[in-house]
Amino acid sequence: MENYRFTAFEKTGETLFDETWTFESDEAAKISGQQQIEEKGVSEKTHRLVNASGKLILFHV
């Protein structure tokens, strides 16, 4: 299991979410992360999901 950092922002720069999520792999993070983002209702907000080494897994502006 690996930790991933999820952050979501308003256009003003206000942080909506800054959380650590755990997934088995980058591929699992991509699939499950997208589902969690949709559940939180921030799929159209600026957001990113990165792995522990800083690799960008999901990004939306």
PDBQT receptor file of N, H, CA, C and O in Angstrom, charges set to zero:
ATOM      1  N   MET A   1       0.851  -1.182   0.000  1.00  0.00    +0.000 N 
ATOM      2  CA  MET A   1       0.000   0.000   0.000  1.00  0.00    +0.000 C 
ATOM      3  C   MET A   1       0.890   1.237   0.000  1.00  0.00    +0.000 C 
ATOM      4  O   MET A   1       1.934   1.273   0.652  1.00  0.00    +0.000 OA
ATOM      5  N   GLU A   2       0.461   2.229  -0.732  1.00  0.00    +0.000 N 
ATOM      6  H   GLU A   2      -0.387   2.200  -1.262  1.00  0.00    +0.000 HD
ATOM      7  CA  GLU A   2       1.231   3.459  -0.859  1.00  0.00    +0.000 C 
ATOM      8  C   GLU A   2       0.325   4.653  -0.552  1.00  0.00    +0.000 C 
ATOM      9  O   GLU A   2      -0.869   4.634  -0.852  1.00  0.00    +0.000 OA
ATOM     10  N   ASN A   3       0.907   5.682   0.045  1.00  0.00    +0.000 N 
ATOM     11  H   ASN A   3       1.877   5.697   0.288  1.00  0.00    +0.000 HD
ATOM     12  CA  ASN A   3       0.156   6.900   0.341  1.00  0.00    +0.000 C 
ATOM     13  C   ASN A   3       0.160   7.840  -0.856  1.00  0.00    +0.000 C 
ATOM     14  O   ASN A   3       1.156   7.963  -1.569  1.00  0.00    +0.000 OA
ATOM     15  N   TYR A   4      -0.969   8.495  -1.059  1.00  0.00    +0.000 N 
ATOM     16  H   TYR A   4      -1.779   8.395  -0.480  1.00  0.00    +0.000 HD
ATOM     17  CA  TYR A   4      -1.158   9.479  -2.116  1.00  0.00    +0.000 C 
ATOM     18  C   TYR A   4      -1.728  10.732  -1.478  1.00  0.00    +0.000 C 
ATOM     19  O   TYR A   4      -2.494  10.654  -0.518  1.00  0.00    +0.000 OA
ATOM     20  N   ARG A   5      -1.356  11.883  -2.008  1.00  0.00    +0.000 N 
ATOM     21  H   ARG A   5      -0.734  11.947  -2.788  1.00  0.00    +0.000 HD
ATOM     22  CA  ARG A   5      -1.832  13.159  -1.459  1.00  0.00    +0.000 C 
ATOM     23  C   ARG A   5      -2.857  13.745  -2.418  1.00  0.00    +0.000 C 
ATOM     24  O   ARG A   5      -2.570  13.949  -3.597  1.00  0.00    +0.000 OA
ATOM     25  N   PHE A   6      -4.064  14.016  -1.901  1.00  0.00    +0.000 N 
ATOM     26  H   PHE A   6      -4.297  13.850  -0.943  1.00  0.00    +0.000 HD
ATOM     27  CA  PHE A   6      -5.129  14.634  -2.685  1.00  0.00    +0.000 C 
ATOM     28  C   PHE A   6      -5.352  16.053  -2.185  1.00  0.00    +0.000 C 
ATOM     29  O   PHE A   6      -5.479  16.279  -0.982  1.00  0.00    +0.000 OA
ATOM     30  N   THR A   7      -5.401  16.997  -3.099  1.00  0.00    +0.000 N 
ATOM     31  H   THR A   7      -5.299  16.813  -4.076  1.00  0.00    +0.000 HD
ATOM     32  CA  THR A   7      -5.737  18.380  -2.757  1.00  0.00    +0.000 C 
ATOM     33  C   THR A   7      -6.729  18.908  -3.783  1.00  0.00    +0.000 C 
ATOM     34  O   THR A   7      -6.650  18.578  -4.966  1.00  0.00    +0.000 OA
ATOM     35  N   ALA A   8      -7.665  19.732  -3.316  1.00  0.00    +0.000 N 
ATOM     36  H   ALA A   8      -7.730  20.000  -2.355  1.00  0.00    +0.000 HD
ATOM     37  CA  ALA A   8      -8.645  20.386  -4.187  1.00  0.00    +0.000 C 
ATOM     38  C   ALA A   8      -8.767  21.835  -3.748  1.00  0.00    +0.000 C 
ATOM     39  O   ALA A   8      -8.695  22.143  -2.558  1.00  0.00    +0.000 OA
ATOM     40  N   PHE A   9      -8.953  22.725  -4.722  1.00  0.00    +0.000 N 
ATOM     41  H   PHE A   9      -9.011  22.475  -5.689  1.00  0.00    +0.000 HD
ATOM     42  CA  PHE A   9      -8.952  24.161  -4.469  1.00  0.00    +0.000 C 
ATOM     43  C   PHE A   9     -10.113  24.857  -5.166  1.00  0.00    +0.000 C 
ATOM     44  O   PHE A   9     -10.612  24.400  -6.195  1.00  0.00    +0.000 OA
ATOM     45  N   GLU A  10     -10.529  25.972  -4.577  1.00  0.00    +0.000 N 
ATOM     46  H   GLU A  10     -10.124  26.343  -3.741  1.00  0.00    +0.000 HD
ATOM     47  CA  GLU A  10     -11.434  26.910  -5.254  1.00  0.00    +0.000 C 
ATOM     48  C   GLU A  10     -10.574  27.778  -6.171  1.00  0.00    +0.000 C 
ATOM     49  O   GLU A  10      -9.352  27.811  -6.032  1.00  0.00    +0.000 OA
ATOM     50  N   LYS A  11     -11.210  28.477  -7.101  1.00  0.00    +0.000 N 
ATOM     51  H   LYS A  11     -12.204  28.451  -7.214  1.00  0.00    +0.000 HD
ATOM     52  CA  LYS A  11     -10.477  29.389  -7.995  1.00  0.00    +0.000 C 
ATOM     53  C   LYS A  11      -9.801  30.519  -7.225  1.00  0.00    +0.000 C 
ATOM     54  O   LYS A  11      -8.836  31.110  -7.710  1.00  0.00    +0.000 OA
ATOM     55  N   THR A  12     -10.300  30.820  -6.035  1.00  0.00    +0.000 N 
ATOM     56  H   THR A  12     -11.084  30.340  -5.641  1.00  0.00    +0.000 HD
ATOM     57  CA  THR A  12      -9.713  31.872  -5.193  1.00  0.00    +0.000 C 
ATOM     58  C   THR A  12      -8.425  31.418  -4.516  1.00  0.00    +0.000 C 
ATOM     59  O   THR A  12      -7.701  32.230  -3.941  1.00  0.00    +0.000 OA
ATOM     60  N   GLY A  13      -8.135  30.103  -4.586  1.00  0.00    +0.000 N 
ATOM     61  H   GLY A  13      -8.723  29.442  -5.053  1.00  0.00    +0.000 HD
ATOM     62  CA  GLY A  13      -6.962  29.553  -3.922  1.00  0.00    +0.000 C 
ATOM     63  C   GLY A  13      -7.284  28.894  -2.591  1.00  0.00    +0.000 C 
ATOM     64  O   GLY A  13      -6.419  28.267  -1.979  1.00  0.00    +0.000 OA
ATOM     65  N   GLU A  14      -8.527  29.032  -2.142  1.00  0.00    +0.000 N 
ATOM     66  H   GLU A  14      -9.230  29.541  -2.639  1.00  0.00    +0.000 HD
ATOM     67  CA  GLU A  14      -8.935  28.399  -0.888  1.00  0.00    +0.000 C 
ATOM     68  C   GLU A  14      -8.843  26.874  -1.019  1.00  0.00    +0.000 C 
ATOM     69  O   GLU A  14      -9.329  26.300  -1.993  1.00  0.00    +0.000 OA
ATOM     70  N   THR A  15      -8.223  26.230  -0.039  1.00  0.00    +0.000 N 
ATOM     71  H   THR A  15      -7.828  26.697   0.752  1.00  0.00    +0.000 HD
ATOM     72  CA  THR A  15      -8.097  24.782  -0.043  1.00  0.00    +0.000 C 
ATOM     73  C   THR A  15      -9.399  24.148   0.429  1.00  0.00    +0.000 C 
ATOM     74  O   THR A  15      -9.886  24.450   1.518  1.00  0.00    +0.000 OA
ATOM     75  N   LEU A  16      -9.958  23.266  -0.396  1.00  0.00    +0.000 N 
ATOM     76  H   LEU A  16      -9.562  23.021  -1.281  1.00  0.00    +0.000 HD
ATOM     77  CA  LEU A  16     -11.180  22.544  -0.045  1.00  0.00    +0.000 C 
ATOM     78  C   LEU A  16     -10.857  21.223   0.650  1.00  0.00    +0.000 C 
ATOM     79  O   LEU A  16     -11.498  20.858   1.636  1.00  0.00    +0.000 OA
ATOM     80  N   PHE A  17      -9.869  20.517   0.133  1.00  0.00    +0.000 N 
ATOM     81  H   PHE A  17      -9.348  20.812  -0.668  1.00  0.00    +0.000 HD
ATOM     82  CA  PHE A  17      -9.439  19.235   0.689  1.00  0.00    +0.000 C 
ATOM     83  C   PHE A  17      -7.925  19.145   0.622  1.00  0.00    +0.000 C 
ATOM     84  O   PHE A  17      -7.311  19.586  -0.349  1.00  0.00    +0.000 OA
ATOM     85  N   ASP A  18      -7.336  18.582   1.640  1.00  0.00    +0.000 N 
ATOM     86  H   ASP A  18      -7.835  18.224   2.429  1.00  0.00    +0.000 HD
ATOM     87  CA  ASP A  18      -5.908  18.281   1.679  1.00  0.00    +0.000 C 
ATOM     88  C   ASP A  18      -5.794  17.011   2.507  1.00  0.00    +0.000 C 
ATOM     89  O   ASP A  18      -5.692  17.059   3.733  1.00  0.00    +0.000 OA
ATOM     90  N   GLU A  19      -5.813  15.868   1.814  1.00  0.00    +0.000 N 
ATOM     91  H   GLU A  19      -5.897  15.829   0.818  1.00  0.00    +0.000 HD
ATOM     92  CA  GLU A  19      -5.934  14.582   2.496  1.00  0.00    +0.000 C 
ATOM     93  C   GLU A  19      -4.895  13.586   1.988  1.00  0.00    +0.000 C 
ATOM     94  O   GLU A  19      -4.368  13.721   0.884  1.00  0.00    +0.000 OA
ATOM     95  N   THR A  20      -4.616  12.596   2.808  1.00  0.00    +0.000 N 
ATOM     96  H   THR A  20      -5.044  12.486   3.706  1.00  0.00    +0.000 HD
ATOM     97  CA  THR A  20      -3.767  11.474   2.414  1.00  0.00    +0.000 C 
ATOM     98  C   THR A  20      -4.669  10.271   2.191  1.00  0.00    +0.000 C 
ATOM     99  O   THR A  20      -5.448   9.889   3.065  1.00  0.00    +0.000 OA
ATOM    100  N   TRP A  21      -4.552   9.685   1.011  1.00  0.00    +0.000 N 
ATOM    101  H   TRP A  21      -3.920   9.996   0.302  1.00  0.00    +0.000 HD
ATOM    102  CA  TRP A  21      -5.317   8.490   0.665  1.00  0.00    +0.000 C 
ATOM    103  C   TRP A  21      -4.336   7.347   0.452  1.00  0.00    +0.000 C 
ATOM    104  O   TRP A  21      -3.180   7.587   0.106  1.00  0.00    +0.000 OA
ATOM    105  N   THR A  22      -4.771   6.121   0.651  1.00  0.00    +0.000 N 
ATOM    106  H   THR A  22      -5.711   5.926   0.932  1.00  0.00    +0.000 HD
ATOM    107  CA  THR A  22      -3.919   4.953   0.481  1.00  0.00    +0.000 C 
ATOM    108  C   THR A  22      -4.503   4.035  -0.592  1.00  0.00    +0.000 C 
ATOM    109  O   THR A  22      -5.688   3.699  -0.575  1.00  0.00    +0.000 OA
ATOM    110  N   PHE A  23      -3.635   3.640  -1.527  1.00  0.00    +0.000 N 
ATOM    111  H   PHE A  23      -2.673   3.913  -1.541  1.00  0.00    +0.000 HD
ATOM    112  CA  PHE A  23      -4.023   2.742  -2.606  1.00  0.00    +0.000 C 
ATOM    113  C   PHE A  23      -2.922   1.715  -2.820  1.00  0.00    +0.000 C 
ATOM    114  O   PHE A  23      -1.793   1.901  -2.366  1.00  0.00    +0.000 OA
ATOM    115  N   GLU A  24      -3.253   0.634  -3.510  1.00  0.00    +0.000 N 
ATOM    116  H   GLU A  24      -4.170   0.483  -3.879  1.00  0.00    +0.000 HD
ATOM    117  CA  GLU A  24      -2.291  -0.436  -3.774  1.00  0.00    +0.000 C 
ATOM    118  C   GLU A  24      -1.295  -0.077  -4.871  1.00  0.00    +0.000 C 
ATOM    119  O   GLU A  24      -0.150  -0.529  -4.838  1.00  0.00    +0.000 OA
ATOM    120  N   SER A  25      -1.722   0.739  -5.851  1.00  0.00    +0.000 N 
ATOM    121  H   SER A  25      -2.652   1.106  -5.878  1.00  0.00    +0.000 HD
ATOM    122  CA  SER A  25      -0.862   1.061  -6.991  1.00  0.00    +0.000 C 
ATOM    123  C   SER A  25      -1.324   2.365  -7.626  1.00  0.00    +0.000 C 
ATOM    124  O   SER A  25      -2.382   2.895  -7.286  1.00  0.00    +0.000 OA
ATOM    125  N   ASP A  26      -0.515   2.876  -8.555  1.00  0.00    +0.000 N 
ATOM    126  H   ASP A  26       0.344   2.446  -8.831  1.00  0.00    +0.000 HD
ATOM    127  CA  ASP A  26      -0.897   4.093  -9.273  1.00  0.00    +0.000 C 
ATOM    128  C   ASP A  26      -2.177   3.873 -10.076  1.00  0.00    +0.000 C 
ATOM    129  O   ASP A  26      -3.023   4.763 -10.159  1.00  0.00    +0.000 OA
ATOM    130  N   GLU A  27      -2.317   2.694 -10.663  1.00  0.00    +0.000 N 
ATOM    131  H   GLU A  27      -1.630   1.971 -10.596  1.00  0.00    +0.000 HD
ATOM    132  CA  GLU A  27      -3.517   2.400 -11.456  1.00  0.00    +0.000 C 
ATOM    133  C   GLU A  27      -4.758   2.367 -10.561  1.00  0.00    +0.000 C 
ATOM    134  O   GLU A  27      -5.803   2.907 -10.924  1.00  0.00    +0.000 OA
ATOM    135  N   ALA A  28      -4.640   1.736  -9.400  1.00  0.00    +0.000 N 
ATOM    136  H   ALA A  28      -3.791   1.298  -9.105  1.00  0.00    +0.000 HD
ATOM    137  CA  ALA A  28      -5.761   1.703  -8.441  1.00  0.00    +0.000 C 
ATOM    138  C   ALA A  28      -6.073   3.118  -7.956  1.00  0.00    +0.000 C 
ATOM    139  O   ALA A  28      -7.237   3.470  -7.770  1.00  0.00    +0.000 OA
ATOM    140  N   ALA A  29      -5.029   3.930  -7.751  1.00  0.00    +0.000 N 
ATOM    141  H   ALA A  29      -4.082   3.643  -7.903  1.00  0.00    +0.000 HD
ATOM    142  CA  ALA A  29      -5.218   5.319  -7.314  1.00  0.00    +0.000 C 
ATOM    143  C   ALA A  29      -5.977   6.110  -8.366  1.00  0.00    +0.000 C 
ATOM    144  O   ALA A  29      -6.839   6.924  -8.036  1.00  0.00    +0.000 OA
ATOM    145  N   LYS A  30      -5.659   5.872  -9.621  1.00  0.00    +0.000 N 
ATOM    146  H   LYS A  30      -4.958   5.210  -9.888  1.00  0.00    +0.000 HD
ATOM    147  CA  LYS A  30      -6.312   6.588 -10.713  1.00  0.00    +0.000 C 
ATOM    148  C   LYS A  30      -7.809   6.270 -10.761  1.00  0.00    +0.000 C 
ATOM    149  O   LYS A  30      -8.638   7.167 -10.913  1.00  0.00    +0.000 OA
ATOM    150  N   ILE A  31      -8.142   4.997 -10.631  1.00  0.00    +0.000 N 
ATOM    151  H   ILE A  31      -7.469   4.268 -10.507  1.00  0.00    +0.000 HD
ATOM    152  CA  ILE A  31      -9.542   4.570 -10.728  1.00  0.00    +0.000 C 
ATOM    153  C   ILE A  31     -10.322   4.932  -9.465  1.00  0.00    +0.000 C 
ATOM    154  O   ILE A  31     -11.350   5.606  -9.537  1.00  0.00    +0.000 OA
ATOM    155  N   SER A  32      -9.839   4.490  -8.325  1.00  0.00    +0.000 N 
ATOM    156  H   SER A  32      -9.004   3.943  -8.266  1.00  0.00    +0.000 HD
ATOM    157  CA  SER A  32     -10.545   4.737  -7.061  1.00  0.00    +0.000 C 
ATOM    158  C   SER A  32     -10.502   6.207  -6.666  1.00  0.00    +0.000 C 
ATOM    159  O   SER A  32     -11.460   6.734  -6.101  1.00  0.00    +0.000 OA
ATOM    160  N   GLY A  33      -9.388   6.863  -6.966  1.00  0.00    +0.000 N 
ATOM    161  H   GLY A  33      -8.609   6.434  -7.424  1.00  0.00    +0.000 HD
ATOM    162  CA  GLY A  33      -9.260   8.281  -6.667  1.00  0.00    +0.000 C 
ATOM    163  C   GLY A  33     -10.294   9.102  -7.416  1.00  0.00    +0.000 C 
ATOM    164  O   GLY A  33     -10.894  10.011  -6.841  1.00  0.00    +0.000 OA
ATOM    165  N   GLN A  34     -10.512   8.797  -8.691  1.00  0.00    +0.000 N 
ATOM    166  H   GLN A  34     -10.024   8.059  -9.158  1.00  0.00    +0.000 HD
ATOM    167  CA  GLN A  34     -11.498   9.520  -9.487  1.00  0.00    +0.000 C 
ATOM    168  C   GLN A  34     -12.896   9.331  -8.898  1.00  0.00    +0.000 C 
ATOM    169  O   GLN A  34     -13.690  10.271  -8.866  1.00  0.00    +0.000 OA
ATOM    170  N   GLN A  35     -13.192   8.130  -8.438  1.00  0.00    +0.000 N 
ATOM    171  H   GLN A  35     -12.547   7.366  -8.464  1.00  0.00    +0.000 HD
ATOM    172  CA  GLN A  35     -14.497   7.866  -7.819  1.00  0.00    +0.000 C 
ATOM    173  C   GLN A  35     -14.666   8.688  -6.539  1.00  0.00    +0.000 C 
ATOM    174  O   GLN A  35     -15.729   9.263  -6.304  1.00  0.00    +0.000 OA
ATOM    175  N   GLN A  36     -13.619   8.741  -5.717  1.00  0.00    +0.000 N 
ATOM    176  H   GLN A  36     -12.756   8.274  -5.909  1.00  0.00    +0.000 HD
ATOM    177  CA  GLN A  36     -13.694   9.506  -4.473  1.00  0.00    +0.000 C 
ATOM    178  C   GLN A  36     -13.847  10.997  -4.748  1.00  0.00    +0.000 C 
ATOM    179  O   GLN A  36     -14.568  11.696  -4.036  1.00  0.00    +0.000 OA
ATOM    180  N   ILE A  37     -13.170  11.477  -5.778  1.00  0.00    +0.000 N 
ATOM    181  H   ILE A  37     -12.584  10.910  -6.356  1.00  0.00    +0.000 HD
ATOM    182  CA  ILE A  37     -13.268  12.890  -6.149  1.00  0.00    +0.000 C 
ATOM    183  C   ILE A  37     -14.698  13.225  -6.562  1.00  0.00    +0.000 C 
ATOM    184  O   ILE A  37     -15.232  14.265  -6.177  1.00  0.00    +0.000 OA
ATOM    185  N   GLU A  38     -15.312  12.349  -7.339  1.00  0.00    +0.000 N 
ATOM    186  H   GLU A  38     -14.878  11.504  -7.652  1.00  0.00    +0.000 HD
ATOM    187  CA  GLU A  38     -16.705  12.561  -7.764  1.00  0.00    +0.000 C 
ATOM    188  C   GLU A  38     -17.651  12.516  -6.564  1.00  0.00    +0.000 C 
ATOM    189  O   GLU A  38     -18.588  13.310  -6.479  1.00  0.00    +0.000 OA
ATOM    190  N   GLU A  39     -17.405  11.583  -5.635  1.00  0.00    +0.000 N 
ATOM    191  H   GLU A  39     -16.644  10.938  -5.704  1.00  0.00    +0.000 HD
ATOM    192  CA  GLU A  39     -18.237  11.490  -4.436  1.00  0.00    +0.000 C 
ATOM    193  C   GLU A  39     -18.146  12.754  -3.583  1.00  0.00    +0.000 C 
ATOM    194  O   GLU A  39     -19.133  13.155  -2.967  1.00  0.00    +0.000 OA
ATOM    195  N   LYS A  40     -16.980  13.379  -3.541  1.00  0.00    +0.000 N 
ATOM    196  H   LYS A  40     -16.178  13.053  -4.041  1.00  0.00    +0.000 HD
ATOM    197  CA  LYS A  40     -16.785  14.609  -2.765  1.00  0.00    +0.000 C 
ATOM    198  C   LYS A  40     -17.364  15.825  -3.483  1.00  0.00    +0.000 C 
ATOM    199  O   LYS A  40     -17.479  16.900  -2.895  1.00  0.00    +0.000 OA
ATOM    200  N   GLY A  41     -17.730  15.654  -4.759  1.00  0.00    +0.000 N 
ATOM    201  H   GLY A  41     -17.636  14.780  -5.236  1.00  0.00    +0.000 HD
ATOM    202  CA  GLY A  41     -18.341  16.735  -5.519  1.00  0.00    +0.000 C 
ATOM    203  C   GLY A  41     -17.361  17.792  -6.000  1.00  0.00    +0.000 C 
ATOM    204  O   GLY A  41     -17.744  18.941  -6.217  1.00  0.00    +0.000 OA
ATOM    205  N   VAL A  42     -16.101  17.415  -6.170  1.00  0.00    +0.000 N 
ATOM    206  H   VAL A  42     -15.790  16.481  -5.994  1.00  0.00    +0.000 HD
ATOM    207  CA  VAL A  42     -15.093  18.399  -6.600  1.00  0.00    +0.000 C 
ATOM    208  C   VAL A  42     -14.450  18.033  -7.942  1.00  0.00    +0.000 C 
ATOM    209  O   VAL A  42     -13.353  18.499  -8.249  1.00  0.00    +0.000 OA
ATOM    210  N   SER A  43     -15.123  17.208  -8.734  1.00  0.00    +0.000 N 
ATOM    211  H   SER A  43     -16.014  16.830  -8.484  1.00  0.00    +0.000 HD
ATOM    212  CA  SER A  43     -14.537  16.787 -10.012  1.00  0.00    +0.000 C 
ATOM    213  C   SER A  43     -14.349  17.949 -10.982  1.00  0.00    +0.000 C 
ATOM    214  O   SER A  43     -13.509  17.866 -11.879  1.00  0.00    +0.000 OA
ATOM    215  N   GLU A  44     -15.108  19.028 -10.824  1.00  0.00    +0.000 N 
ATOM    216  H   GLU A  44     -15.790  19.096 -10.095  1.00  0.00    +0.000 HD
ATOM    217  CA  GLU A  44     -14.960  20.199 -11.698  1.00  0.00    +0.000 C 
ATOM    218  C   GLU A  44     -14.141  21.315 -11.046  1.00  0.00    +0.000 C 
ATOM    219  O   GLU A  44     -13.950  22.374 -11.643  1.00  0.00    +0.000 OA
ATOM    220  N   LYS A  45     -13.667  21.083  -9.842  1.00  0.00    +0.000 N 
ATOM    221  H   LYS A  45     -13.822  20.223  -9.357  1.00  0.00    +0.000 HD
ATOM    222  CA  LYS A  45     -12.790  22.041  -9.151  1.00  0.00    +0.000 C 
ATOM    223  C   LYS A  45     -11.344  21.694  -9.488  1.00  0.00    +0.000 C 
ATOM    224  O   LYS A  45     -11.063  20.583  -9.938  1.00  0.00    +0.000 OA
ATOM    225  N   THR A  46     -10.440  22.621  -9.279  1.00  0.00    +0.000 N 
ATOM    226  H   THR A  46     -10.668  23.523  -8.913  1.00  0.00    +0.000 HD
ATOM    227  CA  THR A  46      -9.026  22.336  -9.467  1.00  0.00    +0.000 C 
ATOM    228  C   THR A  46      -8.595  21.332  -8.406  1.00  0.00    +0.000 C 
ATOM    229  O   THR A  46      -8.772  21.560  -7.209  1.00  0.00    +0.000 OA
ATOM    230  N   HIS A  47      -8.019  20.201  -8.867  1.00  0.00    +0.000 N 
ATOM    231  H   HIS A  47      -7.875  20.016  -9.839  1.00  0.00    +0.000 HD
ATOM    232  CA  HIS A  47      -7.580  19.173  -7.928  1.00  0.00    +0.000 C 
ATOM    233  C   HIS A  47      -6.406  18.403  -8.499  1.00  0.00    +0.000 C 
ATOM    234  O   HIS A  47      -6.136  18.434  -9.700  1.00  0.00    +0.000 OA
ATOM    235  N   ARG A  48      -5.706  17.701  -7.592  1.00  0.00    +0.000 N 
ATOM    236  H   ARG A  48      -5.925  17.675  -6.616  1.00  0.00    +0.000 HD
ATOM    237  CA  ARG A  48      -4.594  16.858  -8.008  1.00  0.00    +0.000 C 
ATOM    238  C   ARG A  48      -4.440  15.706  -7.034  1.00  0.00    +0.000 C 
ATOM    239  O   ARG A  48      -4.783  15.814  -5.856  1.00  0.00    +0.000 OA
ATOM    240  N   LEU A  49      -3.921  14.606  -7.543  1.00  0.00    +0.000 N 
ATOM    241  H   LEU A  49      -3.642  14.518  -8.499  1.00  0.00    +0.000 HD
ATOM    242  CA  LEU A  49      -3.588  13.439  -6.743  1.00  0.00    +0.000 C 
ATOM    243  C   LEU A  49      -2.178  13.036  -7.137  1.00  0.00    +0.000 C 
ATOM    244  O   LEU A  49      -1.911  12.761  -8.307  1.00  0.00    +0.000 OA
ATOM    245  N   VAL A  50      -1.276  13.000  -6.166  1.00  0.00    +0.000 N 
ATOM    246  H   VAL A  50      -1.494  13.223  -5.216  1.00  0.00    +0.000 HD
ATOM    247  CA  VAL A  50       0.126  12.655  -6.432  1.00  0.00    +0.000 C 
ATOM    248  C   VAL A  50       0.541  11.497  -5.530  1.00  0.00    +0.000 C 
ATOM    249  O   VAL A  50       0.024  11.330  -4.426  1.00  0.00    +0.000 OA
ATOM    250  N   ASN A  51       1.498  10.692  -6.033  1.00  0.00    +0.000 N 
ATOM    251  H   ASN A  51       1.919  10.828  -6.930  1.00  0.00    +0.000 HD
ATOM    252  CA  ASN A  51       1.999   9.604  -5.196  1.00  0.00    +0.000 C 
ATOM    253  C   ASN A  51       3.096  10.131  -4.270  1.00  0.00    +0.000 C 
ATOM    254  O   ASN A  51       3.438  11.312  -4.316  1.00  0.00    +0.000 OA
ATOM    255  N   ALA A  52       3.635   9.264  -3.444  1.00  0.00    +0.000 N 
ATOM    256  H   ALA A  52       3.357   8.304  -3.407  1.00  0.00    +0.000 HD
ATOM    257  CA  ALA A  52       4.613   9.667  -2.425  1.00  0.00    +0.000 C 
ATOM    258  C   ALA A  52       5.888  10.258  -3.021  1.00  0.00    +0.000 C 
ATOM    259  O   ALA A  52       6.564  11.051  -2.366  1.00  0.00    +0.000 OA
ATOM    260  N   SER A  53       6.224   9.882  -4.254  1.00  0.00    +0.000 N 
ATOM    261  H   SER A  53       5.675   9.238  -4.786  1.00  0.00    +0.000 HD
ATOM    262  CA  SER A  53       7.426  10.440  -4.883  1.00  0.00    +0.000 C 
ATOM    263  C   SER A  53       7.126  11.693  -5.692  1.00  0.00    +0.000 C 
ATOM    264  O   SER A  53       8.025  12.253  -6.319  1.00  0.00    +0.000 OA
ATOM    265  N   GLY A  54       5.862  12.142  -5.687  1.00  0.00    +0.000 N 
ATOM    266  H   GLY A  54       5.132  11.687  -5.178  1.00  0.00    +0.000 HD
ATOM    267  CA  GLY A  54       5.495  13.390  -6.367  1.00  0.00    +0.000 C 
ATOM    268  C   GLY A  54       4.969  13.222  -7.774  1.00  0.00    +0.000 C 
ATOM    269  O   GLY A  54       4.681  14.213  -8.445  1.00  0.00    +0.000 OA
ATOM    270  N   LYS A  55       4.835  11.983  -8.243  1.00  0.00    +0.000 N 
ATOM    271  H   LYS A  55       5.069  11.177  -7.698  1.00  0.00    +0.000 HD
ATOM    272  CA  LYS A  55       4.313  11.733  -9.590  1.00  0.00    +0.000 C 
ATOM    273  C   LYS A  55       2.832  12.104  -9.629  1.00  0.00    +0.000 C 
ATOM    274  O   LYS A  55       2.058  11.693  -8.764  1.00  0.00    +0.000 OA
ATOM    275  N   LEU A  56       2.451  12.875 -10.625  1.00  0.00    +0.000 N 
ATOM    276  H   LEU A  56       3.080  13.209 -11.327  1.00  0.00    +0.000 HD
ATOM    277  CA  LEU A  56       1.077  13.312 -10.800  1.00  0.00    +0.000 C 
ATOM    278  C   LEU A  56       0.234  12.160 -11.333  1.00  0.00    +0.000 C 
ATOM    279  O   LEU A  56       0.517  11.617 -12.401  1.00  0.00    +0.000 OA
ATOM    280  N   ILE A  57      -0.796  11.792 -10.589  1.00  0.00    +0.000 N 
ATOM    281  H   ILE A  57      -1.026  12.233  -9.721  1.00  0.00    +0.000 HD
ATOM    282  CA  ILE A  57      -1.671  10.676 -10.976  1.00  0.00    +0.000 C 
ATOM    283  C   ILE A  57      -2.955  11.217 -11.604  1.00  0.00    +0.000 C 
ATOM    284  O   ILE A  57      -3.374  10.728 -12.654  1.00  0.00    +0.000 OA
ATOM    285  N   LEU A  58      -3.576  12.196 -10.995  1.00  0.00    +0.000 N 
ATOM    286  H   LEU A  58      -3.237  12.592 -10.142  1.00  0.00    +0.000 HD
ATOM    287  CA  LEU A  58      -4.767  12.864 -11.523  1.00  0.00    +0.000 C 
ATOM    288  C   LEU A  58      -4.591  14.369 -11.368  1.00  0.00    +0.000 C 
ATOM    289  O   LEU A  58      -4.014  14.838 -10.388  1.00  0.00    +0.000 OA
ATOM    290  N   PHE A  59      -5.095  15.120 -12.346  1.00  0.00    +0.000 N 
ATOM    291  H   PHE A  59      -5.564  14.738 -13.143  1.00  0.00    +0.000 HD
ATOM    292  CA  PHE A  59      -5.006  16.566 -12.290  1.00  0.00    +0.000 C 
ATOM    293  C   PHE A  59      -6.134  17.176 -13.095  1.00  0.00    +0.000 C 
ATOM    294  O   PHE A  59      -6.446  16.711 -14.192  1.00  0.00    +0.000 OA
ATOM    295  N   HIS A  60      -6.744  18.211 -12.554  1.00  0.00    +0.000 N 
ATOM    296  H   HIS A  60      -6.490  18.588 -11.663  1.00  0.00    +0.000 HD
ATOM    297  CA  HIS A  60      -7.809  18.938 -13.260  1.00  0.00    +0.000 C 
ATOM    298  C   HIS A  60      -7.728  20.407 -12.878  1.00  0.00    +0.000 C 
ATOM    299  O   HIS A  60      -7.607  20.745 -11.700  1.00  0.00    +0.000 OA
ATOM    300  N   VAL A  61      -7.796  21.281 -13.882  1.00  0.00    +0.000 N 
ATOM    301  H   VAL A  61      -7.895  21.006 -14.838  1.00  0.00    +0.000 HD
ATOM    302  CA  VAL A  61      -7.772  22.718 -13.632  1.00  0.00    +0.000 C 
ATOM    303  C   VAL A  61      -9.161  23.270 -13.842  1.00  0.00    +0.000 C 
ATOM    304  O   VAL A  61      -9.378  24.471 -13.685  1.00  0.00    +0.000 OA
TER     305      VAL A  61
